[in-house]
Amino acid sequence: MKTNTANLRRGLLAGGNWIIDQVKMIDVFPQPEQLANITSQSQGTGGSSYNVTIGLAKTGVPFPLSAAGMVGKDALGEEIKADCRAHGIDVHYLETTDKAPTSYTDVMTETNGGRRTFFHARGANALWKGAGLDFNKVRARIFHLGYLLLLDSLDEPDNTYGTKAARMLAAAQAAGIKTSVDVVSEDSNRFAQIVNPALKHVDYCILNEIEAGKTTGFKIRLADGTLDTIALRHAAGALLQQGVRDLVVIHFAEGAFGRTRRGEDVWQSSLKLPHGFIAGTAGAGDAFCGGVLMGLHEGWELQRCLQTGVCLAAASLSDATCTAGIKKLKTSLALARKYGFRPRLDRAE
């Protein structure tokens, strides 16, 4: 009889992308052969695993955090490991390679509105296969993997599971660990090939509306940019039909929507932030994801999970980097009391 069950486990293991973001604030994104001015520059965390764990550590989360992935044998790789250790994150499963440099991204963020464009060097992340992971020895309750579509070795085909990532997630579930995934937003037709096989081995699927639409084929925004709440609900249902076991959460600028396997639907509006509050939008989705995973780990009601997610996302928006804006949990939650929430998304339901 198995004793290594989820209720005996504690903590979050985050595997996937470990990236250094070089965030450059620019006055405008230039047309080809035109010039833009860099007004300031800063360095921060990047990638699902890095952002989620550092963000949660900064909130003072009450459970252990662990890192899994690969960095280069270089200064940036050492910087990532040192940062994790400084925040109390276990780096036992964060491998080092001399075959590729640590991944980095140049994030060009427009000063007016925070719109960003990414220039990414895949680096060591592309080589990570998780060979050293033995989920039967991992004590975490949740294994979060992200980003699918940006982990070359794990995105490769697998004869049994469809992809190597799906095989990894299946191994985690077999060991009694709850699994969670996130996906990178890319303009491609690879979603069905790479994301769908993984969904059969996922307990919690946390995506933005672009990724959910690409994965399911639904157009979640109308031509004028308005959120199509009916299509959004259909997309959530389709993700459950494709195999997600417990919960689908779709987040977007206006808020978030969650649908459980039991048929519970929960809407949550984002915060009504004042003009000038948003310094950059990079990392807000990962901050939201971290807040939801915190609540799921702690057994909170779904509404509270989503509220925590939008508050952490709002805190992230206050800084151009992905995680520097996140403070202690009570500080982020206080933003909701200070600014309030946008109008209810389900008011016309």
C-alpha positions as CSV (number, residue, x, y, z in Angstrom):
1,M,0.0,0.0,0.0
2,K,1.3,3.5,-0.9
3,T,2.2,5.8,1.9
4,N,3.8,8.5,-0.3
5,T,0.5,10.3,-0.9
6,A,-0.2,14.0,-1.5
7,N,-1.5,14.5,2.0
8,L,1.8,13.4,3.5
9,R,3.7,15.7,1.2
10,R,4.5,19.4,1.7
11,G,6.0,22.0,-0.5
12,L,6.3,23.0,-4.2
13,L,8.8,21.8,-6.7
14,A,9.0,24.1,-9.7
15,G,10.7,22.7,-12.8
16,G,11.4,24.2,-16.2
17,N,12.7,27.6,-17.3
18,W,15.4,29.5,-15.4
19,I,16.1,32.7,-17.1
20,I,17.8,36.0,-16.4
21,D,15.7,38.9,-17.7
22,Q,17.5,42.0,-18.9
23,V,14.7,44.5,-18.8
24,K,15.1,47.7,-20.9
25,M,12.6,50.5,-20.7
26,I,12.2,52.1,-24.2
27,D,10.2,55.1,-25.4
28,V,8.6,53.3,-28.3
29,F,9.0,50.0,-30.1
30,P,10.7,50.9,-33.4
31,Q,9.8,50.0,-36.9
32,P,12.5,48.1,-38.8
33,E,15.7,50.2,-39.3
34,Q,14.4,52.9,-36.9
35,L,15.7,53.9,-33.5
36,A,14.3,53.6,-30.0
37,N,15.8,55.1,-26.9
38,I,16.6,53.0,-23.9
39,T,15.6,55.1,-20.9
40,S,16.6,52.7,-18.1
41,Q,17.8,49.1,-17.6
42,S,17.4,46.5,-14.8
43,Q,18.0,42.8,-14.3
44,G,15.5,40.4,-12.8
45,T,14.1,36.8,-12.7
46,G,12.7,35.2,-15.8
47,G,10.9,31.9,-16.6
48,S,8.0,30.1,-15.0
49,S,10.0,28.2,-12.3
50,Y,12.2,31.1,-11.3
51,N,9.4,33.6,-11.2
52,V,7.0,31.4,-9.3
53,T,9.4,30.3,-6.6
54,I,11.0,33.7,-6.0
55,G,7.6,35.3,-6.0
56,L,6.3,32.8,-3.4
57,A,9.4,33.1,-1.3
58,K,9.0,36.9,-1.2
59,T,5.4,36.5,0.1
60,G,6.7,34.5,3.0
61,V,4.9,31.3,1.9
62,P,4.7,28.8,4.8
63,F,5.9,25.7,2.9
64,P,9.2,24.6,1.3
65,L,10.2,25.6,-2.2
66,S,12.5,23.6,-4.5
67,A,14.0,24.2,-7.9
68,A,14.4,21.8,-10.8
69,G,16.0,22.6,-14.2
70,M,19.3,23.5,-15.8
71,V,21.6,26.6,-15.9
72,G,24.9,27.1,-17.5
73,K,28.3,26.9,-15.8
74,D,28.7,30.6,-15.9
75,A,28.2,33.8,-13.9
76,L,24.4,34.0,-14.6
77,G,23.9,30.4,-13.6
78,E,25.7,31.0,-10.3
79,E,23.7,34.2,-9.8
80,I,20.4,32.2,-10.2
81,K,21.5,29.6,-7.7
82,A,22.7,32.2,-5.2
83,D,19.4,34.0,-5.5
84,C,17.5,30.8,-4.8
85,R,19.6,30.0,-1.8
86,A,19.2,33.6,-0.5
87,H,15.4,33.1,-0.6
88,G,15.5,29.7,1.0
89,I,14.8,27.7,-2.2
90,D,16.4,24.2,-2.4
91,V,18.5,23.9,-5.5
92,H,19.4,20.2,-5.3
93,Y,17.6,19.5,-8.6
94,L,18.9,22.6,-10.4
95,E,21.5,21.1,-12.6
96,T,24.6,22.9,-14.2
97,T,25.9,22.2,-17.7
98,D,29.0,23.4,-19.6
99,K,27.3,22.6,-22.9
100,A,25.1,25.7,-23.1
101,P,25.0,29.1,-21.4
102,T,22.4,30.1,-18.9
103,S,19.2,31.3,-20.6
104,Y,18.5,35.0,-20.8
105,T,15.9,37.3,-22.3
106,D,16.1,40.9,-23.5
107,V,12.8,42.3,-22.4
108,M,11.9,45.6,-24.3
109,T,9.3,47.3,-22.3
110,E,7.5,50.4,-23.6
111,T,7.4,53.1,-20.9
112,N,3.9,54.1,-21.8
113,G,1.6,51.2,-20.8
114,G,4.2,48.6,-20.1
115,R,3.8,46.6,-23.3
116,R,6.7,44.3,-23.7
117,T,8.6,42.4,-26.5
118,F,10.9,39.5,-25.8
119,F,14.2,38.5,-27.4
120,H,15.1,35.1,-25.9
121,A,18.2,32.9,-25.9
122,R,17.0,29.4,-25.0
123,G,20.4,28.3,-23.6
124,A,20.6,25.5,-21.0
125,N,16.9,25.3,-20.6
126,A,16.7,23.6,-24.0
127,L,18.9,20.7,-22.7
128,W,17.0,19.9,-19.5
129,K,15.5,16.4,-19.5
130,G,15.0,16.0,-15.7
131,A,17.2,12.9,-15.7
132,G,18.1,13.4,-12.0
133,L,14.5,13.7,-10.8
134,D,13.3,10.8,-8.8
135,F,9.7,11.7,-7.8
136,N,9.5,8.9,-5.3
137,K,12.2,10.7,-3.3
138,V,10.7,14.2,-3.8
139,R,8.8,15.4,-0.8
140,A,6.8,18.2,-2.5
141,R,3.0,18.1,-2.7
142,I,2.9,19.9,-6.0
143,F,5.2,19.7,-9.1
144,H,4.8,22.8,-11.3
145,L,6.3,22.5,-14.8
146,G,6.6,25.5,-17.1
147,Y,6.8,26.6,-19.8
148,L,5.7,24.0,-22.2
149,L,6.7,25.0,-25.8
150,L,9.9,26.5,-24.4
151,L,11.7,23.4,-23.1
152,D,13.1,21.8,-26.2
153,S,14.1,18.5,-24.8
154,L,10.9,18.0,-22.9
155,D,8.8,19.1,-25.9
156,E,10.3,16.3,-28.0
157,P,8.0,13.4,-29.0
158,D,7.6,10.3,-26.8
159,N,6.3,7.1,-28.2
160,T,4.2,6.3,-25.2
161,Y,3.1,9.6,-23.7
162,G,3.2,11.9,-26.7
163,T,6.0,14.2,-25.3
164,K,8.8,13.9,-22.8
165,A,7.1,16.4,-20.7
166,A,4.0,14.3,-20.5
167,R,6.1,11.3,-19.4
168,M,7.6,13.5,-16.6
169,L,4.2,14.6,-15.4
170,A,2.9,11.1,-15.5
171,A,5.9,10.0,-13.3
172,A,5.1,12.7,-10.8
173,Q,1.5,11.7,-10.6
174,A,2.4,8.1,-10.2
175,A,4.5,9.0,-7.1
176,G,1.5,10.8,-5.6
177,I,2.4,14.4,-6.5
178,K,-0.2,16.9,-7.8
179,T,1.0,18.3,-11.1
180,S,0.6,21.8,-12.6
181,V,1.6,23.3,-15.9
182,D,2.0,26.6,-17.6
183,V,2.6,27.4,-21.3
184,V,4.5,30.1,-23.1
185,S,2.5,32.4,-25.3
186,E,3.8,31.9,-28.9
187,D,2.4,32.5,-32.3
188,S,2.5,29.0,-33.7
189,N,0.5,25.8,-34.4
190,R,2.5,23.6,-32.0
191,F,0.0,23.7,-29.1
192,A,-2.0,20.6,-30.1
193,Q,1.1,18.6,-30.7
194,I,3.0,19.6,-27.5
195,V,0.5,20.9,-24.9
196,N,-2.4,18.4,-25.4
197,P,-0.5,15.2,-24.6
198,A,0.6,16.7,-21.3
199,L,-3.0,17.6,-20.2
200,K,-3.8,13.9,-19.6
201,H,-1.2,14.0,-16.7
202,V,-2.1,17.4,-15.2
203,D,-4.1,18.2,-12.1
204,Y,-4.0,22.0,-12.3
205,C,-3.8,23.7,-15.7
206,I,-3.1,27.5,-15.4
207,L,-3.0,29.4,-18.7
208,N,-3.7,32.8,-20.0
209,E,-6.5,33.4,-22.5
210,I,-4.1,33.4,-25.5
211,E,-2.7,30.0,-24.6
212,A,-6.1,28.5,-23.7
213,G,-7.4,29.6,-27.1
214,K,-4.4,28.3,-29.0
215,T,-4.7,24.9,-27.2
216,T,-8.4,24.4,-27.6
217,G,-9.2,26.3,-30.9
218,F,-11.6,28.8,-29.3
219,K,-11.3,32.6,-30.0
220,I,-11.6,34.0,-26.5
221,R,-11.5,37.7,-27.6
222,L,-13.9,39.3,-30.0
223,A,-12.6,41.4,-32.9
224,D,-12.8,44.6,-30.8
225,G,-10.6,43.0,-28.1
226,T,-13.5,42.3,-25.7
227,L,-13.4,39.1,-23.7
228,D,-15.8,36.5,-25.0
229,T,-16.9,34.9,-21.7
230,I,-18.9,32.2,-23.4
231,A,-15.9,31.1,-25.5
232,L,-13.7,31.3,-22.4
233,R,-16.0,28.9,-20.5
234,H,-16.0,26.5,-23.5
235,A,-12.2,26.6,-23.6
236,A,-12.0,25.7,-19.9
237,G,-14.4,22.8,-20.5
238,A,-12.4,21.6,-23.5
239,L,-9.2,21.6,-21.4
240,L,-10.9,19.4,-18.8
241,Q,-12.2,17.1,-21.6
242,Q,-8.6,16.8,-22.9
243,G,-7.6,15.3,-19.5
244,V,-7.0,17.9,-16.8
245,R,-8.0,16.1,-13.6
246,D,-8.9,18.7,-11.1
247,L,-8.9,22.4,-12.2
248,V,-8.5,24.7,-15.1
249,V,-7.7,28.4,-14.5
250,I,-7.6,30.9,-17.3
251,H,-6.2,34.4,-16.5
252,F,-6.3,37.6,-18.5
253,A,-5.9,41.3,-17.9
254,E,-9.5,41.7,-16.7
255,G,-9.2,38.9,-14.1
256,A,-9.5,35.1,-14.0
257,F,-11.9,32.2,-14.4
258,G,-11.6,28.8,-12.8
259,R,-13.6,25.6,-13.6
260,T,-13.2,22.4,-11.5
261,R,-13.8,18.8,-12.5
262,R,-16.8,18.9,-10.2
263,G,-18.4,21.6,-12.3
264,E,-17.7,24.6,-10.1
265,D,-17.2,27.9,-12.0
266,V,-15.5,30.9,-10.3
267,W,-14.9,34.4,-11.7
268,Q,-12.5,36.9,-10.2
269,S,-11.9,40.4,-11.5
270,S,-8.4,42.0,-11.4
271,L,-7.6,45.1,-9.4
272,K,-8.7,48.5,-10.5
273,L,-5.2,50.0,-10.6
274,P,-4.6,53.7,-11.0
275,H,-3.0,55.3,-14.0
276,G,0.8,55.1,-13.7
277,F,0.8,52.1,-11.4
278,I,1.9,49.6,-14.0
279,A,5.6,49.8,-14.6
280,G,5.8,46.6,-16.7
281,T,3.6,43.5,-17.4
282,A,6.4,40.9,-17.6
283,G,5.9,38.3,-14.9
284,A,2.3,39.1,-13.9
285,G,1.0,35.8,-15.2
286,D,3.6,33.9,-13.2
287,A,2.8,35.9,-10.1
288,F,-0.8,35.0,-10.5
289,C,0.1,31.4,-11.0
290,G,2.1,31.4,-7.8
291,G,-0.8,32.8,-5.9
292,V,-3.2,30.1,-7.1
293,L,-0.7,27.4,-6.4
294,M,-0.2,28.8,-2.8
295,G,-3.9,28.5,-2.2
296,L,-4.2,25.0,-3.7
297,H,-1.3,23.8,-1.6
298,E,-3.0,25.2,1.5
299,G,-6.4,23.8,0.6
300,W,-8.2,27.2,0.2
301,E,-11.5,27.7,-1.5
302,L,-11.1,28.5,-5.2
303,Q,-12.3,32.1,-4.9
304,R,-9.6,32.8,-2.3
305,C,-7.0,31.2,-4.6
306,L,-8.0,33.5,-7.5
307,Q,-8.1,36.6,-5.4
308,T,-4.6,35.9,-4.1
309,G,-3.5,35.4,-7.7
310,V,-4.8,38.7,-8.9
311,C,-3.3,40.5,-5.9
312,L,0.1,39.1,-6.5
313,A,-0.2,39.9,-10.2
314,A,-1.0,43.5,-9.3
315,A,2.0,43.7,-7.0
316,S,4.2,42.3,-9.9
317,L,2.9,45.0,-12.2
318,S,4.4,47.7,-10.0
319,D,8.0,46.9,-11.2
320,A,9.4,46.5,-14.7
321,T,11.0,43.2,-13.6
322,C,9.0,40.0,-12.9
323,T,9.3,39.7,-9.2
324,A,10.8,42.8,-7.6
325,G,7.4,44.3,-7.0
326,I,6.2,41.3,-4.9
327,K,6.3,41.9,-1.2
328,K,4.9,40.0,1.8
329,L,1.5,38.4,1.2
330,K,-0.4,40.8,3.4
331,T,1.1,43.8,1.5
332,S,-0.1,42.4,-1.8
333,L,-3.6,41.6,-0.4
334,A,-3.8,45.2,0.9
335,L,-3.7,46.4,-2.7
336,A,-7.3,45.0,-3.1
337,R,-8.5,47.0,-0.1
338,K,-6.7,50.1,-1.4
339,Y,-7.8,50.1,-5.1
340,G,-10.7,47.6,-5.2
341,F,-11.6,45.2,-8.0
342,R,-12.9,45.9,-11.5
343,P,-16.6,45.3,-12.3
344,R,-17.7,41.7,-12.0
345,L,-16.9,39.6,-15.1
346,D,-20.0,37.4,-14.7
347,R,-22.5,40.3,-14.4
348,A,-24.2,39.3,-17.6
349,E,-24.2,35.6,-16.9
